[in-house]
Amino acid sequence: MNNNVLCPECEAEVSLDANVMQGEILVCPDCGVDLEVITTDPIAVEIAPMEEEDWGE
């Protein structure tokens, strides 16, 4: 199984562990963007959603 994916932000090749899990957050080694594993068969990633700030509302 190929454990490499392309970063959707900069198109760099990102190597993943063989035991990567859906929902796992990774960091692109080239551009530093957070990536979320959306499926494991086949392995696919997308840019992780930004956490919204909670200002005590």
N, C-alpha and C positions, 0 to 999 in steps of 0.2 A: 504494500500500500504506500502510495506517495504521500508524504506528510509535509509537503511544501504547498503554500498558497501564495497568491499575489496580493499585496496590500492594495486595497481599493483607493487609497489616497495617493500613493507615490509609485505604485506598481513594482515595488521591491519584492523579491522572493523572501518569504518568511518561513522558516523551518519550525515545524511543530513536533512535540513529543508524540510517541506512538500511542500513549494513553490519554490524549487530549479529550476533554469532555465538553458536551454542548453547554453553552452558557459561560464557558471560561473566558476570562479577559486576558488578552495578550498585548504586548507593546511592540509596534514595528521597530526593528533595530535601525532603520534608516531615517524615518521621519518622526518617530516617537508617538504617533497617534495610537490611541487605545482601540483594539480590535476585539470583537466578540465572536466566538465560535457559534455559528447559527445552526449548523448541521455537522454530523460526523461521518455520514455515509451518503454522498461523498462529503469530504471536509470542505466547508465553506465558511468564510468570515465576512463581516461587514463592520463598518465603523461603529464602535460602541456608542450608545446614546449618552449624552452628557447628563450628569446628575444635576438636578435642579437644587438651588439653594433654598433652605427652609429658614426664613427670617422670623420664625416664631409665630407665624400666622395660623 
